[in-house]
Amino acid sequence: MPPAGAGASGRGAAVPVGTRLLEAVAVGAASGALGAAALAPLRWSGAGALVAGANGVISGWRGVYDWRRATGWAGAALDATWGILGTAAGLAVHAASARSGGYLPELSERRGRHVYRRGWAPRRGFAFAAGNVITNAGDPARPRRRALVERHETLHVWQQRLFGPVFPAVYVLWAVGGALTGTAVWLVRREPDLYRVVERHAYYHNPFERWAYAADGNWPPPALRRPTPSG
């Protein structure tokens, strides 16, 4: 297992630089063309080419797409087209996590995702997926953290690919609506912890999160479980 901070990719010793460079150029060019075509109806071809092309270069260099499987081709195509909004967010997270994130090639190569041990995340202690980028994965030697990446966070990667712009719209609207609902519930029921009530409605009951927690075999999560009476 390569060390957590092993540069941009752990396949340098196994794959010649020329091969990595060829894949980066090929995937970058193909993705850029797809991105330009996808956003042409909005007259944003340049932005589409830039975002999709940059992701293609990074992903090709790091060898994240598995070209032997249909899911590898589908992931690359969706990242450059329907899921390009998530891809753009992923590029920002790449930039924020590049120096101190601790890239994990053993969880990334031919897996259709980029995984960082640490990196930027909106909530401390929580793993996070933006496009095809997963941060705050933790120690991959711990089975629970590895399962979190493989099941929960990778499902989020595919949710963003399959639902495209619908994903962030639903996620944000649910968070706002959940915050309002949670506050109303707190006011009516007078529960002691406003933050926990809002978190329950705005985050845990978000349909995308509930789906991911269930896929991970972790529904309901510990934060929603009632304590078992002792004695």
N, C-alpha and C positions, 0 to 999 in steps of 0.2 A: 504494500500500500504506500503510495508516494506521500511525503509530508504534506500537511494541509496547505502550506504556503508555497507549493512548488510551482511558481511562475504561472504563465498563462495557460499552459497545458502540460500534462504529465506524459505525453506521448513522444516527447522530443528524442528520447533514447531509442525508441522502437521504430518511429516513422521518420524517414529522411525529411529534412527541411524543405527540399524541393517538392516533395509529395504534399506536404502540408500547405505550402504556398500555392500549388496548383489547385488544391481543393478550395482554398480561401478565395482565389480569383474566380474560379468557376461558379461557386455558390454565390459569391457576391454579385457577379454579373447577372446570373439568372434571377436571383432574388430582386435585384434592382429593377430589372425589366418587368417582373411581375408587380412590384410595388408601384411603378410608374403607371402601368396599365390599370391597376386596381383603383387608383385615385384620379385617373384621367377625367372621369365624369364630373369630379368636383374641381377640376382644373388645378389639382395639387400634384401633378405628375412628378415635379422636382422633389417635393417633400417625400413622396412615396418611394422614389428611387433612392433617396439619401438614407431614409430609415431602414428600408428593406435591404439595401445594399450593404450598409454598415453591419447589420445583424448577420447577413450572409458571410461577410468577410470574417467576422469574429467566430461565428459558429463553424465555418469551414476550417479555419485555422486550428480551432480546438477540437474539431472532429466530433461534434455532438450529434449530428444526424446519422441515423443508421440506414444507409442506402440499400441494405439487403432486405428491408422490410417496408411494406406499404405505409406503415405508420411514420417511418422516417421521411418518406417523400411527402406524405400528407402534412406532417408537422412543418416541414420547410416551406411548403406552398402556402399554408394557412398563416404562418408567421409573416409572410410577405404580402398577404392580401387581406382577407377578412379579419384576421387577428392583428393587424398592423398597429392598432392603437396600443394594445398590450405590448407589442414589440418595442414601440417607442418608449414606453414606460420602463421596459427592461433595459434599454440602452442607458437611460438615466441612472438606474440602479447599478448597472455595470460600472459607470463612471464614479459613483459614490462609494463603491465597494472594492475597486481595483487594488488600492494600496494595502488596505488592512483587512480585506474580507476573508482571505485564506481560501483561495479557489481549490475545489476538490475534484480533480480530474477523474478519480475512480468512481464518482457518482454522476459524472457528466458525459464522458465519452460514449458516443453511440446510444445515448439515453434520451436524446431530444430535449436536453435542458442544460442550463449552466447552474452549478450548485456551489455556494460559498459557505464555509464554516461559520463565518460571522457576517459582516457586511451591513448595509443600511436596511433598517426595517422600521415601520411606523410604531411598533409596540415592542418594548423591551421584553425579551424572553420568549417571544413568539416568532416562529418561522414565517417567511413571507414570500409570496410569488408574484412577480410582475412580468407579464409576458412569459418568456421561457427562462427567466432568471429566478432562482430560489436562494434566499439569504437566510442567515441565522439558523442553518441546519444543525449546528452543534457538532458533537463528536461522532463521526461515522462508525466508530468502533462500538458504540452503544446501540444495541438492536432497536430500542424504542425510537431513537432519533432517526436511524436509518429507515425504519418503517414509516415514520412521519413523512420523510422525503418521498419515498417510493409510492405511498398511497395518498395521503392527504394533499401534500403540496403539488405533486405531479398531476393530480386530478385538477387542481386549480389552474395549472399550465394549460391543460386541455380544455377546461371550461372557457378560458380566455380565447383559445383558438376557435372553438366551435360556436361560441356565442358572440364573438367579435365585440362590436361597440355596445351590444346589449348588456354585456357583463358589467362594465363599470357604471353604466346608467342605473341598472337594477341595484348594484351594490351600494352606490352612494344614496340613491333614493330610499333604500331600505334602512340604511344607517340613520338618515335624517328622520324618517318616519318612526323607526324604532326608538330613537332618542325621545321623540315627542310622546310616543305611547308609553315608554318606560317611565317618563316623568309623571304622566297622568296616573299610571298605576301606583307609583310611589306616593303621590299626593292622596290618593283614595285609600290605599291600604296602610299607609304610614309605616312602610317597611324601613328598617334602620339604615340601610346603606343605599343611597341613591345611585352611586356608581355601578354597583352590582346589578341593580334592577335595570338600568339603562343598557348595560353591557349584555344582559340576557336577551333583551328585546332587539337591540340594534345589531349585535354581532352574532351571538350563538344561534338565534332563530332565523338569521339570514338563510334563504334556501340554498345558496351556494356553499355556505359553511356547514349547514346541517348535512348536506350531501357528502361533503368531504370528511366530516367527522364520522359519519356512518361508514364510509368506504374504508376508513382507518380502523373500524371496529371499536370506536371510542364515543359512541352516542348512547346515552347522554354523556358529555364530558364531565370531569370531576367538579367543575364549577357549578353544574346544574344538578348534581346529585344531592339528595337530602341525606344528612348524616344518619347513620343507623344507630338507633338507641342502644346504649350499652346496658348490660345487666339484665 
